[in-house]
Amino acid sequence: MVTDVKAAITYKPIEILGRLVDASNATLFGVLEETEINVIYKPISGERPLWDFEEGSLAGREVAAYLTSEFMNFNIVPFTTLREGPFGLGMVQHWIEVDESFEIIEFSQSDDERLRKMALFDAIINNTDRKIGHLLPTQDGEILGCDHGVTFHVEDKLRTVLWQWRGTPLNQIEIAQLESFISNFEKWSDLIANLLTEDEKEITKQRTLELLDSGRFPFPSEDWPAIPWPPV
């Protein structure tokens, strides 16, 4: 059993066990050889083209979201990397065993601080698809998020089920978090490397500056549906 999960996910061969049939793009469930570590593998070759995400790959955006979560100390996205798999280059993410007893639908509309952190993260990465089913309650009480392929667009496309904090003032911890990101923007840009376009990186900086300037969580856009459909 490999104890270094991140290293195993990065290098171990993947044995495909099945496919998540509800996903719009090829989403494969597998296990890493010689381990009991399960992963989700989304090969770029299985992506369905989207009219409004013409640049880059959805897999690359998933990895960019993970790296941003870690860089900004949100720590709410399972370990995710871009690597070769059985069907070519793709996103590989640690499979999270969720707490099936958790009432996620009711919880998703609460004012829990774990969701507040997710809402701020989504505002920064411009998540256009935060559904209830993309919230992962873990066995140890964390709330993680998955499915970040449609993020970082240059236009305001924030769609989420987490609008509880719209217009709510940012607290000092959140403000410091955003200020640190701006101060270290070049480091983040280098970390993301070729996963996003230069325009997408710059707009991410501008979104963060706008959050700091307003001092509040964003309101829904008047030009784009506020909630993804279906919301679960």
C-alpha positions as CSV (number, residue, x, y, z in Angstrom):
1,M,0.0,0.0,0.0
2,V,1.5,3.3,-1.1
3,T,1.3,5.8,1.8
4,D,2.1,8.9,-0.3
5,V,-1.3,9.5,-1.9
6,K,-0.2,12.5,-4.0
7,A,2.8,10.7,-5.4
8,A,0.8,7.6,-6.2
9,I,-1.9,9.6,-8.0
10,T,0.8,11.4,-10.0
11,Y,2.8,8.4,-11.1
12,K,1.0,5.0,-10.5
13,P,-0.8,3.3,-13.5
14,I,-4.6,3.6,-13.4
15,E,-6.9,0.6,-13.7
16,I,-10.3,1.7,-15.0
17,L,-13.2,0.2,-13.0
18,G,-16.2,2.0,-14.5
19,R,-17.6,5.2,-15.9
20,L,-19.8,7.9,-14.2
21,V,-22.7,7.8,-16.7
22,D,-24.4,11.0,-15.5
23,A,-21.3,13.2,-16.4
24,S,-21.5,15.1,-19.7
25,N,-17.8,14.4,-20.4
26,A,-15.9,11.2,-20.1
27,T,-15.5,10.7,-16.4
28,L,-13.9,7.4,-15.4
29,F,-13.5,5.8,-12.0
30,G,-10.4,3.8,-11.3
31,V,-7.9,2.5,-8.8
32,L,-4.2,3.0,-8.8
33,E,-2.3,-0.3,-9.4
34,E,-0.7,-1.9,-6.3
35,T,-2.8,0.4,-4.0
36,E,-6.3,0.8,-2.7
37,I,-6.4,4.5,-3.8
38,N,-9.4,5.4,-6.0
39,V,-9.3,8.2,-8.5
40,I,-11.4,10.1,-11.0
41,Y,-9.8,10.3,-14.4
42,K,-11.1,12.7,-17.1
43,P,-9.2,12.4,-20.3
44,I,-9.0,15.5,-22.5
45,S,-9.9,13.2,-25.5
46,G,-13.3,12.6,-23.9
47,E,-14.2,16.3,-23.5
48,R,-17.2,17.6,-25.3
49,P,-16.5,21.0,-26.8
50,L,-18.3,24.0,-25.2
51,W,-19.2,27.1,-27.1
52,D,-18.1,29.4,-24.3
53,F,-14.9,27.6,-23.3
54,E,-13.0,27.6,-26.5
55,E,-9.5,28.1,-25.0
56,G,-7.6,25.3,-23.1
57,S,-9.1,22.1,-21.7
58,L,-11.6,21.4,-19.0
59,A,-9.0,19.1,-17.4
60,G,-6.6,22.0,-17.2
61,R,-9.1,24.2,-15.5
62,E,-9.8,21.5,-12.9
63,V,-6.1,21.4,-12.1
64,A,-5.9,25.2,-12.0
65,A,-8.8,25.2,-9.5
66,Y,-6.9,22.8,-7.3
67,L,-3.7,24.7,-7.4
68,T,-5.5,28.0,-6.7
69,S,-7.3,26.4,-3.7
70,E,-4.0,25.3,-2.3
71,F,-2.2,28.5,-3.1
72,M,-4.8,30.7,-1.3
73,N,-5.1,28.3,1.6
74,F,-8.7,27.3,0.9
75,N,-7.7,23.7,0.8
76,I,-11.1,22.6,-0.4
77,V,-10.4,20.7,-3.6
78,P,-9.2,17.1,-3.6
79,F,-5.6,16.5,-4.9
80,T,-5.8,17.0,-8.7
81,T,-3.1,16.6,-11.3
82,L,-2.7,16.6,-15.1
83,R,-1.1,13.3,-16.3
84,E,-1.1,10.5,-18.8
85,G,-3.7,7.8,-18.3
86,P,-5.1,4.8,-20.3
87,F,-6.8,7.2,-22.8
88,G,-4.2,9.9,-22.9
89,L,-3.5,13.1,-21.0
90,G,-6.2,14.1,-18.6
91,M,-7.2,15.2,-15.1
92,V,-6.7,12.7,-12.3
93,Q,-8.3,13.5,-8.9
94,H,-8.3,11.7,-5.6
95,W,-11.7,10.0,-5.1
96,I,-13.4,11.2,-1.9
97,E,-15.6,8.8,0.1
98,V,-18.4,11.0,1.2
99,D,-20.5,10.7,4.4
100,E,-23.7,9.3,2.9
101,S,-25.6,10.1,6.2
102,F,-25.0,13.8,5.7
103,E,-28.1,15.8,4.7
104,I,-26.3,17.8,2.0
105,I,-29.3,19.4,0.3
106,E,-30.5,21.1,3.5
107,F,-27.0,21.9,4.6
108,S,-26.2,23.6,1.3
109,Q,-28.6,26.4,2.1
110,S,-27.2,27.0,5.6
111,D,-24.7,29.7,6.7
112,D,-22.0,27.2,7.7
113,E,-18.5,28.7,7.6
114,R,-17.3,25.8,5.4
115,L,-19.8,26.8,2.7
116,R,-18.9,30.4,3.1
117,K,-15.3,29.5,2.2
118,M,-16.5,27.6,-0.8
119,A,-18.6,30.6,-1.9
120,L,-15.6,32.9,-1.8
121,F,-13.5,30.5,-3.7
122,D,-16.1,30.2,-6.4
123,A,-16.3,33.9,-6.7
124,I,-12.6,34.1,-7.3
125,I,-12.4,31.3,-9.9
126,N,-15.7,32.4,-11.5
127,N,-17.3,28.9,-11.1
128,T,-20.2,28.6,-13.5
129,D,-21.4,25.3,-12.2
130,R,-21.5,25.0,-8.4
131,K,-24.2,22.4,-7.9
132,I,-25.2,20.7,-4.6
133,G,-23.8,17.5,-5.9
134,H,-20.4,19.1,-6.3
135,L,-20.2,19.5,-2.5
136,L,-18.4,16.5,-0.8
137,P,-19.0,16.0,2.9
138,T,-16.1,13.9,4.1
139,Q,-16.0,11.3,6.8
140,D,-14.0,13.6,9.0
141,G,-16.3,16.7,8.8
142,E,-14.7,18.6,5.9
143,I,-16.6,20.0,2.9
144,L,-14.7,19.7,-0.3
145,G,-15.7,20.7,-3.8
146,C,-15.3,18.9,-7.2
147,D,-16.1,19.4,-10.9
148,H,-14.2,22.7,-11.7
149,G,-13.9,22.3,-15.4
150,V,-16.0,25.3,-16.3
151,T,-14.1,28.0,-14.3
152,F,-11.9,31.0,-14.9
153,H,-13.9,32.4,-17.8
154,V,-13.1,36.0,-18.8
155,E,-16.8,37.0,-18.6
156,D,-18.8,37.1,-15.3
157,K,-20.5,33.6,-15.3
158,L,-20.7,32.8,-11.6
159,R,-23.5,30.3,-11.2
160,T,-23.9,28.7,-7.8
161,V,-26.3,27.3,-5.2
162,L,-24.4,29.2,-2.6
163,W,-25.9,32.7,-2.7
164,Q,-26.5,33.0,1.1
165,W,-23.7,35.6,1.5
166,R,-24.5,37.8,-1.5
167,G,-23.7,41.4,-0.5
168,T,-22.3,40.3,2.9
169,P,-19.2,42.2,4.0
170,L,-15.9,40.2,3.8
171,N,-14.3,39.6,7.2
172,Q,-10.7,40.5,8.0
173,I,-9.4,36.9,7.4
174,E,-11.0,36.9,3.9
175,I,-9.7,40.3,3.1
176,A,-6.2,39.3,4.1
177,Q,-6.5,36.2,2.0
178,L,-7.4,38.2,-1.1
179,E,-4.7,40.8,-0.4
180,S,-2.1,38.0,-0.2
181,F,-3.2,36.6,-3.5
182,I,-2.8,40.0,-5.2
183,S,0.6,40.5,-3.6
184,N,1.7,37.1,-4.8
185,F,-0.1,37.1,-8.1
186,E,3.1,36.5,-10.2
187,K,3.9,33.4,-8.2
188,W,0.3,32.1,-8.8
189,S,0.6,32.9,-12.5
190,D,3.8,30.9,-12.7
191,L,2.2,28.1,-10.7
192,I,-0.7,27.9,-13.1
193,A,1.7,28.1,-16.1
194,N,0.0,27.0,-19.3
195,L,-3.3,25.8,-17.7
196,L,-5.0,29.1,-18.3
197,T,-4.6,31.9,-20.9
198,E,-2.9,35.2,-20.0
199,D,-6.3,36.9,-20.3
200,E,-7.9,34.4,-17.9
201,K,-5.1,35.0,-15.3
202,E,-5.4,38.7,-15.6
203,I,-9.2,38.7,-15.2
204,T,-8.8,36.5,-12.1
205,K,-6.7,39.2,-10.6
206,Q,-9.2,41.9,-11.6
207,R,-12.1,39.8,-10.0
208,T,-10.1,39.6,-6.8
209,L,-9.4,43.4,-6.8
210,E,-13.1,44.1,-7.4
211,L,-13.9,41.9,-4.4
212,L,-11.5,43.9,-2.3
213,D,-12.8,47.2,-3.6
214,S,-16.4,46.3,-2.8
215,G,-15.5,44.6,0.5
216,R,-18.4,42.3,-0.1
217,F,-19.5,38.9,-1.5
218,P,-20.8,39.4,-5.1
219,F,-24.4,39.7,-6.1
220,P,-25.8,37.5,-8.9
221,S,-25.3,38.9,-12.4
222,E,-28.2,40.3,-14.2
223,D,-26.9,38.9,-17.5
224,W,-26.5,35.3,-16.6
225,P,-28.6,32.7,-14.7
226,A,-27.6,32.8,-11.1
227,I,-28.2,29.1,-10.3
228,P,-26.9,26.1,-12.4
229,W,-29.5,23.7,-13.8
230,P,-30.2,21.2,-12.5
231,P,-29.0,22.6,-9.1
232,V,-28.3,19.2,-7.6
